Structures are given as structure tokens and as C-alpha cells.
Amino acid sequence: MIKIKVEKQNDQIKKVTIKGHSGYARMGHDIVCSSVSSIVITSVNAMLRFSNESVKAHHVEGLIEVEILKNTNEIDILLENMLDLLKDLTDDYKKYIKFE
């Protein structure tokens, strides 16, 4: 199962941690893991285009951490969009993804 944890400080998102594998299908054929990765990586790349100093991302097998160093309007909009997309995916694949 993929677990998504959102950490906030003063109502602002400061960190998003995504751990695990969905188990929907075997590696290389898992559309749930692929969808999560695509949503997060595309969102982080967009954030970095706005500001390299605002976001720090770390990715290893089975773990993605996105740390927000400086909240800006653009970064916050992209974060909310990323989380909305992940929530939509969670609605469709409840057995494979959950928000903590």
C-alpha cells in the first residue's frame, strides 16, 4: 500500500512523504504506482521551475519526500493541485493508496 503523509505548520504544507508500493500489479506493470510517481514528479518539476530555493525533493525506491522550504502562492497552488490529484486517485484505488 502507498501511504501519503502531509505535514503542515501554521496551515501551510511543509512536507509531503509518500512511502511504499501499491501492490496493484507486479513492478513495471503497476498503473497505481506509475500514476502516483507521475503526479508527484511532474508537480515537483513545476515547483522547481518557479523557484529552486522553495522546494527540496528526495526520491529513492519506494519513497518520495517533498519538503517546502518557502511557501509562495505558486508553490501552494501546485501543492494543492498535486494533493487533489492524489486524492482523486485514492478514491478510485482505496485498497492501494491512503492518506495518513
Residue frames relative to the residue before (quaternion, step in Angstrom):
aa qw qx qy qz dx dy dz
M 1.0000 0.0000 0.0000 0.0000 0.00 0.00 0.00
I 0.3506 -0.6961 0.5865 0.2203 3.55 -1.13 0.73
K 0.1140 -0.7877 0.6044 0.0367 3.55 -0.89 1.01
I 0.1489 -0.7884 0.5956 0.0386 3.53 -0.86 1.08
K 0.0536 -0.7926 0.6073 -0.0093 3.54 -0.79 1.08
V 0.1276 -0.7811 0.6100 0.0389 3.55 -0.87 1.04
E 0.1266 -0.7884 0.6000 0.0492 3.56 -0.77 1.07
K 0.1027 -0.8025 0.5874 0.0184 3.54 -0.87 1.04
Q 0.0762 -0.7426 0.6625 0.0625 3.50 -1.35 0.45
N 0.8298 -0.0424 -0.0228 0.5560 3.58 -0.66 1.12
D 0.6817 -0.5246 0.2609 0.4381 3.58 0.95 1.01
Q 0.6116 0.4990 -0.3776 0.4840 3.60 1.19 0.39
I 0.4700 -0.6582 0.5078 0.2966 3.55 -1.01 0.81
K 0.1256 -0.8100 0.5717 0.0356 3.55 -0.86 1.04
K 0.8104 -0.0106 0.0220 0.5854 3.58 1.15 -0.53
V 0.0882 -0.7495 0.6542 0.0500 3.52 -1.14 0.79
T 0.0620 -0.7891 0.6111 -0.0017 3.56 -0.79 1.09
I 0.0639 -0.7803 0.6221 -0.0067 3.55 -0.87 1.03
K 0.0098 0.8251 -0.5598 0.0755 3.57 -0.55 1.23
G 0.7671 0.4186 -0.2961 0.3855 3.48 -1.28 0.56
H 0.3754 -0.6621 0.5918 0.2656 3.47 -1.45 -0.13
S 0.5653 -0.6532 0.3848 0.3251 3.55 -0.97 0.77
G 0.2959 -0.7568 0.5294 0.2437 3.57 0.91 -0.83
Y 0.3682 0.7487 -0.4747 0.2802 3.58 1.27 0.24
A 0.7760 -0.0729 0.0885 0.6202 3.57 1.05 -0.87
R 0.6661 -0.4844 0.3536 0.4434 3.58 -1.24 0.13
M 0.6615 -0.5223 0.3619 0.3984 3.53 -1.22 0.60
G 0.7529 0.3341 -0.2868 0.4892 3.51 -0.98 0.90
H 0.7619 0.2767 -0.1573 0.5641 3.57 1.30 -0.30
D 0.5064 0.6753 -0.3942 0.3635 3.56 1.32 0.10
I 0.2640 -0.8064 0.5114 0.1360 3.58 -0.22 1.28
V 0.6040 0.5543 -0.3683 0.4386 3.60 1.12 -0.49
C 0.6670 0.4774 -0.2998 0.4872 3.60 0.86 -0.93
S 0.6465 0.5252 -0.3161 0.4541 3.57 0.97 -0.85
S 0.6541 0.5133 -0.3127 0.4592 3.57 0.96 -0.83
V 0.6476 0.5087 -0.3182 0.4696 3.59 0.92 -0.90
S 0.6646 0.5062 -0.3050 0.4572 3.58 0.85 -0.95
S 0.6669 0.5086 -0.3040 0.4518 3.58 0.88 -0.90
I 0.6466 0.5171 -0.3189 0.4612 3.58 0.92 -0.89
V 0.7221 0.4557 -0.2610 0.4502 3.57 0.76 -1.04
I 0.6874 0.4820 -0.3008 0.4525 3.60 0.80 -0.94
T 0.6431 0.5089 -0.3244 0.4714 3.60 0.97 -0.79
S 0.6588 0.5098 -0.3039 0.4624 3.59 0.97 -0.87
V 0.6649 0.4929 -0.3045 0.4714 3.59 0.91 -0.89
N 0.6373 0.5191 -0.3340 0.4613 3.60 0.95 -0.78
A 0.6407 0.5071 -0.3251 0.4761 3.60 1.01 -0.75
M 0.6378 0.5214 -0.3275 0.4627 3.60 0.98 -0.83
L 0.6694 0.5079 -0.2984 0.4526 3.57 0.94 -0.88
R 0.5951 0.5566 -0.3636 0.4515 3.60 1.13 -0.52
F 0.6574 0.4859 -0.3078 0.4868 3.57 1.13 -0.64
S 0.8039 -0.1465 0.1456 0.5577 3.57 0.89 -0.88
N 0.3453 -0.7444 0.5404 0.1861 3.57 -0.64 1.14
E 0.6802 0.5083 -0.2830 0.4459 3.58 1.15 -0.59
S 0.6361 0.5765 -0.3194 0.4011 3.60 1.20 -0.30
V 0.8018 0.2248 -0.0726 0.5489 3.56 1.12 -0.66
K 0.0708 -0.7526 0.6532 0.0434 3.52 -1.15 0.78
A 0.0517 -0.8143 0.5781 -0.0058 3.58 -0.72 1.05
H 0.0993 -0.7697 0.6302 0.0235 3.52 -1.15 0.82
H 0.0115 0.8102 -0.5834 0.0553 3.58 -0.82 1.01
V 0.1193 0.7274 -0.6702 0.0860 3.52 -0.96 1.02
E 0.7289 -0.4196 0.2918 0.4556 3.57 -1.24 0.25
G 0.8560 0.1170 -0.1125 0.4908 3.57 -0.70 1.12
L 0.7631 0.2756 -0.1781 0.5567 3.60 1.25 0.16
I 0.0325 0.7427 -0.6686 0.0193 3.52 -1.05 0.92
E 0.0366 -0.7771 0.6283 0.0077 3.56 -0.88 0.99
V 0.0774 -0.7730 0.6294 0.0157 3.54 -0.89 1.01
E 0.0803 -0.8031 0.5904 0.0006 3.55 -0.54 1.20
I 0.2566 -0.7610 0.5795 0.1385 3.56 -0.85 1.01
L 0.2278 -0.8052 0.5398 0.0917 3.54 -0.52 1.22
K 0.7873 0.0262 0.0178 0.6157 3.55 1.15 -0.69
N 0.2674 -0.7702 0.5596 0.1487 3.57 -0.58 1.15
T 0.0068 0.7491 -0.6622 0.0170 3.52 -0.96 0.98
N 0.6886 -0.4613 0.3411 0.4434 3.58 -1.22 0.23
E 0.6778 0.4961 -0.2951 0.4555 3.58 0.88 -0.94
I 0.6571 0.5055 -0.3097 0.4656 3.58 0.91 -0.90
D 0.6624 0.5127 -0.3035 0.4541 3.59 0.92 -0.89
I 0.6397 0.5127 -0.3240 0.4722 3.60 1.01 -0.77
L 0.6728 0.4872 -0.2977 0.4705 3.59 0.91 -0.88
L 0.6245 0.5314 -0.3302 0.4675 3.60 1.05 -0.72
E 0.6720 0.4881 -0.2953 0.4722 3.58 0.85 -0.95
N 0.6330 0.5208 -0.3274 0.4700 3.58 1.01 -0.77
M 0.6399 0.5229 -0.3193 0.4639 3.59 0.95 -0.88
L 0.6895 0.4771 -0.2799 0.4675 3.58 0.87 -0.94
D 0.6145 0.5360 -0.3428 0.4664 3.60 1.06 -0.70
L 0.6571 0.5026 -0.3057 0.4713 3.59 0.95 -0.87
L 0.6593 0.4943 -0.3057 0.4769 3.59 0.99 -0.82
K 0.6318 0.5150 -0.3345 0.4729 3.61 1.05 -0.69
D 0.6232 0.5252 -0.3380 0.4706 3.60 1.01 -0.74
L 0.6550 0.4995 -0.3041 0.4786 3.57 0.97 -0.84
T 0.6257 0.5393 -0.3237 0.4615 3.57 1.05 -0.78
D 0.6207 0.5472 -0.3401 0.4467 3.59 1.00 -0.76
D 0.7177 0.4468 -0.2443 0.4750 3.58 1.03 -0.80
Y 0.7972 0.2159 -0.0839 0.5575 3.60 1.15 -0.63
K 0.0336 -0.8705 0.4907 -0.0158 3.57 0.85 1.08
K 0.6698 0.5080 -0.3022 0.4493 3.59 1.04 -0.69
Y 0.7554 0.4225 -0.1889 0.4639 3.58 1.20 -0.42
I 0.7734 0.1868 -0.0997 0.5975 3.60 1.25 -0.38
K 0.1128 0.7840 -0.6098 0.0272 3.55 -1.10 0.64
F 0.3979 -0.6580 0.5855 0.2569 3.50 -1.30 0.57
E 0.3210 -0.7429 0.5539 0.1954 3.56 -0.96 0.83
